[in-house]
Amino acid sequence: MTIMQKFLWLIATLGNLSAGYFFIQNQSAFSFILLICTLAYTIIGFYDIYRSAHTLNRLYPVVAYLRYFLESYRVEIQQYFIANDTEEMPFNREQRTLIYQRSKNLRDTIAFGTQRNLMEDNYLSLWHSLSPAHVKAEAKRVLIGEANCKQPYSASYFNISAMSFGSLSTNAIEALNLGAKKAGCYHNTGEGAASPYHLKHGGDVVWQIGSGLFGCRDENGQFNPVSFKKTAILSQIKMIEIKLSQGAKPGHGGVLPKAKITDEIARIRHISKDQDCVSPAVNPECTTPKALLAFVEQLRALSNGKPVGFKLCIGNPAEFLSICKAMIETGITPDFITVDGAEGGTGAAPVEFSNRLGLVCLEGVSVVNNALIGVGLRDKVKIIASGKTASSFDILAKIAAGADIVNAARTMMLALGCIQSRHCNTNLCPTGIATQDQARSEALDIVVKSERVKNYHANTMASFFELVGSMGLDDPAKLIPQMVKQRTPNGGQMSVNSFAKPLTTNALIDNKDLNKCWQQWWQASSAERFYADDLFILKSLEVS
C-alpha cells in the first residue's frame, strides 16, 4: 500500500474511534466537527480506492484532489507568481502591462533600462536617424479600393481584427465597435455575421464572410445574394472580407462550441443550437483560385462598389501564386488581402493546428508582398497584416515587411480587460469578454471599455508615428524590410528578409532573376486549383 492508503486505514480505524470517543466525552462543537471530518475522510477515501476511475485517486485517496485543485489554477499561479515579465506566451507581462497602461492613459515608460537580452538570437530592432522627422498628416491613413471601387475606404494603420459575436459577448462586441468609432478605425465582424451589436454604435465595420456564409446563407447553407446585398449596402459596412483560412487553425473550419450558442446566435447565424457550430474548412464559393476571384467580383457588384478582399494564412507559397496567376488570367484583383499569421489568434483550435501549421505573419506578409510585386499587381492590392500585435514596433515591423495596415484581435481584448486566462472556449471567461453567460457579460461596462479601446489605439498610433519619425521618415509607406534588423547567432546584425529572395517588379512574369524556390513555386502553381506539390527543398538564405 502507498503511504496515503495506510493513512486512510489509520483514519478509518483509530481516527474515527478517537474522534467518536472524544465527542462522547466532550459534546463540544469542536469534537463534533472533528468527528465529521474523520468520517468524511473515510467515506471519500474508500470511494476513491474502490470506485474511482482515476489511478491517482486509488493510490492517493483524498489528497489526490489537492493536485486537481492546484492544477485548475496552474495558469493563474504561473502568471502571477512564477513567470517573469518577458517569458510568458502568447503575451508576456511586459506586453500586457503596456496595453493596460495605454488603454487607461497611464504612464507607459520603463525605468532602469530594458529587461530584454538585446544580443538574443533573432532579436529585432531598428536603426534610428540623427535627423528625426514628423509623419505628415496626410500619410496617417491608407486608402483601400481606389483602383476598382466606387466607394474606396480610408483606413487607419491599426484596426480591430476579426472576432465574432458568439465567440465574444454582446457587451464586448458593442464596446469594441464603440471604441472603433471613437478611435477612427474599423472593426472586423469575424465570420459570425454582422450582428446588431456590430452595427449598434456606428463604428466602421468590415464584414467577414466565412466558410459558413453566416449572415448571407439560405435554408440549405448556400450563398444568398439577396440577403448579402441587404447587409452589404448599409453605410456602416465599409469593406467585405472573404475568409479562406485563419492563423489559429489553417486548414480547419471555425468552431463555436454548443455551450456558447444562444437562441439569438442561432437566429443570426441561421444554425442549430443543439450541436457545435463547425464551419467547413473550405469556403464553398471559393474552391479554386478563379472561383475565389469571381466571388470577389460578385460581392463587389452586390455591395455597390465597396472594397472586397480575402483573408488567409499562408502555407505553401505556390498556392498563393496560383491566386496570382488567376488574377493575371481573369483580370480580377481583390482590393486587399489580409494575411493572418500562424501565431494568431482568438479562435479555439486543435493544438496541432495552432502549433504546427502556417507561416508566421512577417513571413506570410513577405511572401504575399513579393508575389504581388513579381506579377506586377502590388499597386492594385493593399496588404493587411494580422497576427500578434501588441506594440507600435509590432505594427512597424509588419508594415516594413510589406503590409499597408495592421489588424489586432487579442490585444484589443486585453484593452477591454482580458487577463489571458485562456478560458475563451469554455464559456467561463472571468472578464465577461469571451462568453455568452449573461451574468458574466453584463459585468462588462460598454462605455468604459470603449474608452479603453480608443485610448489603446490612440496611444499606440502616437507611439508608432513617433517611432517612424525616429528613423528619419515622414511616411510609414517608406518603410522597407531591410530597415528592420535581426540579431544573428554570431552576434552581428542583418537586415530582416524573407526565407526567399525578394522579387523585382514583373520578375515572375518575365522569368527574370528568379532563384530556385520562386521558380519551383511558380511552376507548381495553377490558376485552376489551389493545391500544389511541396517538392522544393527549402534552405536558409545563409546557405542558398
N, C-alpha and C positions, 0 to 999 in steps of 0.2 A: 504493500500500500504506500501511496505517497504520504508525505507528512501532513497534508491537509485532510486526507481521508482519515488518518489516525486522529487528527484533531477533532474531526466531526464525531467520530465514535466517542471521544472523550467528553465532548459537549453533550452528546445524546445520552450518555450514562451518568457520569459523575456530575456534569454540569447541571443537568435537569434535576437530579436528586438534591444537589446542594442548593439550587435556586428554590426548589419546592420546599425544602426544609426551612430555608431562610424566610420564605414567605409565611409559612405556618407559624413560625415563631414571632415574627415582627408585625405582620399585617400592614406594612407601610407601602406607600406609593412606589418607593424605590425598589422594594423587594418584588412588587407585582410587575414592574417594568422589566426587571432582571429576568424573572421567570418567563415573561412573554418573549423576550429576546432569545433566550436559550431554546425555547420551544420552536420559535420561528426559524432559528438557525438550523435546528434538527430537521424540520419539515422540508425546508428548501434544500438542505444538503442531501437528504435521502432522495428527493425528487431528482436532483442533479445526477446522483450516482446511478440510479436505476431507470430513469425515464428520459433524461436529456439526450438530445441528438448530437450534442457537441462533446467531443472528446475532452476538450479543456475543462468543461463543467464536471465531467465524470471523474477526472483526475484531481481537480482542484475545486471541490464543491464550495459554493457560496462565494469564495473570494474571487473566482473567475469573473464575476460580474463587475468587479473593480476594474479589470482590464477592459471590458466592453465600455464602461463608463468613461474611462480616460481616453479610449480610442475615439469616442464620439466627439471629444473636444480636442483632438490632436491638432487640427488645423489652427484653432484659436491659440492653443498652447505654443505651437511653433511660431505663430505670427507675433504674439505679444511678448513672449518670454525667452525665446531661444534665438531666432534669426536676427542677424544684424541688418543694418539699414540698406545693404546693397546686394543681398544674396537671395531674396525670395523670388518666386515666379508665380504667375506671369508678370506681376508688377511688384517691385520691391518697395520697402518702406519709404525710401527716398522719393521714388516716383509718386507714390500715393500721397505722401505729405505735400509734395509740390502741387498736386492737383487740388487737395483740400485747401491749401493756403490761397491759391489763386481763385478758387471758387468762392472763398469767403472774404476776398480782398484783404488778406493778411500779408504780412511781410514774407516774401518767398526767398530771401537771401540766406546764404550759409556763412558761417564764420570758421576761422582757423584752418582754411584750406580744404581741398577735395578729399573725400574718402575713397575715391576711385584709384585704382592702380593704372596710371597713365601709360605704363610700359607693358600692359597686358596684351597678349596676342589678340589681333583683330580689333583693338580699341579704336573707335572712330573719333576724329577730331577735325578742327578747321584751322587754316592759317588766316590770321587776321591781317588787316591792312593798317598802315600808319596814316592812311587818309580815309577815315570812316565817312560814309555817305548817309544821306537820308532817303528812304524809299519814297518815290513820288506818289502823290495821292492817286493819280490815275493808274498806277501799277498795283494797286492793292486789291483789285478784283479781276476775275478771269471770265471772259465771255465765251459761252459754250453754245454751239449751234449756228454760228454766223454763216457758215458755208451753205447749209441746206435748209435752214428753218425760217419760218415766218415769225416765230416767237423765240428768238435766242434768249438765253438766260445769263445774267451777270452773277457769278458765284463768288463766295468768299473763298479764301485759300484753305479754310478749315471748317469742316461741316460735320453734322451728326450722321453717323453711318447707320446701316440697316438694322433695326430692331423692331420686331413685330409686336402688334397688340396680340396678346396670347402668351408670348414669351415674357413680355413686360406687362405690368398692371396698367389700368386705365389712368391712374394718377401719375404714374411715371411717364406715360406717353404724353399726357397733357403738359406736364412740366417741361419735357424736352421740347415740345412744339412751341410753347410759350417762350421758352428760353431761346429757341431759334429765331423767333420773331424779334425779340429784344436784341439779339446779337447780330442779326443781319446775315445769318447763314441758312442753309437748308437742312431739312430733316427728312431722312430716308425712311419710308414706311416699313421696310422689311417685307418679307413675302406674304405676310398675313392679311393683306388688303389695306386699302386706305380707309381706316376706320373713322367713325365720327370723332374720335379723340385726337386723331392726327389733324383733323380739319377744324376743330372747335375754336382754336385761338388765333388762326390766321397766319401762322408761320409758313414760310415757303416749304413745299413738300416735293420730294422726288418719290414717285410711286413705283415701287418694285413689283414686277410681275414674275413670280417664282414658278417653279415647275408644276405646282399645284394649281396655278392660274386663279388663285383666290381673289375674289372681288370682280372677276370677269369670266366666270365659268358658267356653263349651262347645267341642266339637270344631270347630264351624263359626264360632267367634269371636263368638257371640251371648251375651247375658247369661244366666248360670246362677244362679237364685235359691238353689239348694241349696248350691252352693259359696260363694256370697256369705254366706249365713247362718252357715255353718260357721266362717268367719273373723270375721264381724261381731259375733258374740256373745261372743268372747273378752273377758275382763275388761280386758285391756290396751288394747283398741280403745275409745277414748273418744268419738270422733266420726267421721262419714263425710263426705267431701267429693267432690262430683262435679265433675270438671274440664271446663269448656266451652272455655276458652282460657287461654293464659298470656302474660305480658307480653313475654317474649323473642321470641315469634313468634305473635302473634294471627292467626287465620285459617290456621294451618299446624299440622299434626299433629306430635306429638313424634317425634324421630328418635334411635334408638340405633344407632350405626354397627356394621356387621358385625364389625369388629375387636374390639369390646368385648363381643360376645355369646358367653359361655361355655356349656358344656353345662348348668350349673346355672341360669344366667339363662334359657336357652331352656326349661328344665323349669318354672321358677317362673312365667314369663310365658305359657307354652304357645305358643311361637313357634318358627320355624325359625332356625337359626344360619347358614344359607347366604346370607343377604342382610340388608341393613339392615332394622331394625325400624321401620317408619314407621306411626305411628298415624293414623287418619283425622282430618281437620280438624273433623269434626262428630261429636259423641257419638251413636251410633246410637239410644240410648234417649231422646234429648233433642232431637228435630228441630223441635219447636215449643215455645213457652212453656208451654202446657198439658201437653204430654208431659213436659217437664222437671219440673214440679211433681208430676205423677202419679208420676214416678220417685222424687222426694224422699219422697213419702208411702209408696211401696212399700218403699224402703230403711229408712225409719224403723220400719215394722212388722216387717220381717225382722230388724232389729237389736235387737228388743225395746225400742224406745223410746229409742234413743240420738239425740243431736243430728245432724241431717243438713243440709248446706248445699251450695252450689256455688261454684266459683271461675271468675272471668272477668276479662279485660282489657276495659275499657270503650272502645267505639268510638263509633258513632252513639248518642247518649243516647236517641233514640226507641226503639231496640231494647231497652234496659233497661226503658223504660217499658212495652214490650209484656209483659215479665215481670210488672211491677207490675199491669197490667190483668188478667193471668191469675190473679194472687193474689187480686184482688178477685172475679173471676167464679167461681173454684173454691173459694175459702175456704181454700186451702192456702198456708201460708207456710213458707219454709225457716227453720231455726233460726239460720243465719248465712250471710253472703255474703262470700267472700274476693275482694277487689279487687286484682288484680295490676297493677302499673304498667308502662308501656311501657319504663321504664328497667331492668326485670329482664332476665335472671336467669341462672341456671346452665345452662340448656339451650342446645345448639348451634342456630344459626338462620341462615337466609339473611340476608345483610347488609341487604337492602332491608326485610325484615320487621322486623328488630331496630331499624333506624334510623328507620323511617318510619311505622309503624303504631301506633295506640292512644294513649290518654291517659296521661300520667304519673300516678303514684299519687295525688298530692294532688288532681289534677283528677278522677280517677276516683272517689275516695272522696267528694269533694264532690257529684258527680252522684248517686251511689247514696244518700248520706245525704239529700240534698234530695228526691229522688224518693220515698223511703220516707216522709219527713215529709209530702210532698204528697199521698200516698194514705192517710195515717193509719195506717201499719203500722210506723213506726220503733221503737216499743216492743216489737214482737214479733220483730224480726230484729236480730241482732248483726252488726256490720261488722268484718271482719278486713282490715287493710291489709298488702300485701306488695309491697315494691319498694325496693331500695337503702337499707337501714337500717344505719348504722354506729354512730351515737352516740345518747345519750339525747335530744338535741334532735331527731334524726330521728324518734324514737318520738313525742315530744311533738307535733311538727308534724302528724303523721298523725292522732293522736287529736284534736287540735284541729280538724282538717279534717272530722271526723265518724266516725272509726274508733273501735271499742271496744278492740281489741287489735291487736298488730302481729306479723307474721312476718318472719324474715330467713333467707336461704339463703347467699348468698356470704360474708357476714361471719362466719357460723358456720364456713364452710370456712376462712376466714382464721384463726379461732380455733384450728382444727385444725393450722394451719401452712401453709396455701396461700400461695404467694408471687406470685399473679396472673401466672403465666407464660403464661396463655391457651392452654394445650395440652389443655384439657378434652375436646376432640372427637377427639384423636389417639391416645389410649391411652398417651401418653408423659408423663403428669403427673409432674413431678420430685419431688413430695412424697407420692406414693402415695395421693392422695385420689380424683382423678377418673380412675381407671384400673382395668382388670381384669388388668393384668400382675402376677402373683403375687409376683414378686421385689420389685417396687416397693411394692405394697400391704402386704406383710408387714413392711416397714420402719416402718410407722406403729404406734406403741405405743398400744393402745386405752385402757389405764388412764390413762396420762399425758395423752393428748389429751382424754379425757373430763373430766379436771380443768380443762383449759384452757377447755373449753366452759362448764363450771359457773362458773368464775371470771369469764369474759367476761359471762355472763348476770347473775351476782350484782352485779358492779361497775357494769354498765350500768344495772341496775334501781335500785341505790342512788343513782346519779347522776340518774336520771330522777325518782325521788321527791323528791330534793333540789331539782331544777330546778322541779318543780311547786310545791313549798313556797315557793321563792323568789318566786313570783308571788302569794303570799298565799293559795294554795288548799290545802285539806286532802283533796281527792279529785280524781284525774285526770278523772273524769266531768264535772267542772265546766269543763273546757277547751272553748272555743268558737273558731270560725275567726278572729274579729276580734282575738283575743289574740296572734296571730302577725302581726308587722309586716313589710312588704315595702318595700324602697327603690325609689322611683320614679325615672324618668330625670331629673327636675328636682331630685333630691337630697333630696326630702322623704320622709316615710314614710306608708304607707297600710295599712289592715288587709287581710290576705290574704282574698281572696274567690274564688269560682269564676268561670268565664267566663260564667256565667248567674246571674241574680238569685236569691238564696236564697228558698226557699218556706216558707210557714207551714203549719201542720197542716191537712190536707184541702184544700189550695188547688187541687190538680188535680181532686179530686172535685167541689168546689163551683165550679170555674172562677172562682176569686176571686183578684184581684191577680196575675194571670199576665202576665209580659212576653211579647214576641212569640216568643222562642225556645222557652220552655216550652209555649206554645200550639201552635206548629208541631210540636214533638216529640210532644206528647200526641195531637194529631190524627192524626199519621202512624203511631202505634203501634197494634198489634193483638194481642190475646191468641192469635190463631190462627197467627201467623207471627212469626219474628224480623226478617226483612228489612223495612227502612223506607227510603223515599227520603230522600236527604240533600239537601234543597232549600233549607233556610233559610240565608240569608247571615249568617254569624256575624260580629259586630262586637265590638270590645273594649268593656269597661264604660265607658271614658272617653268614648266617642263614641255609646254606645247610649242 
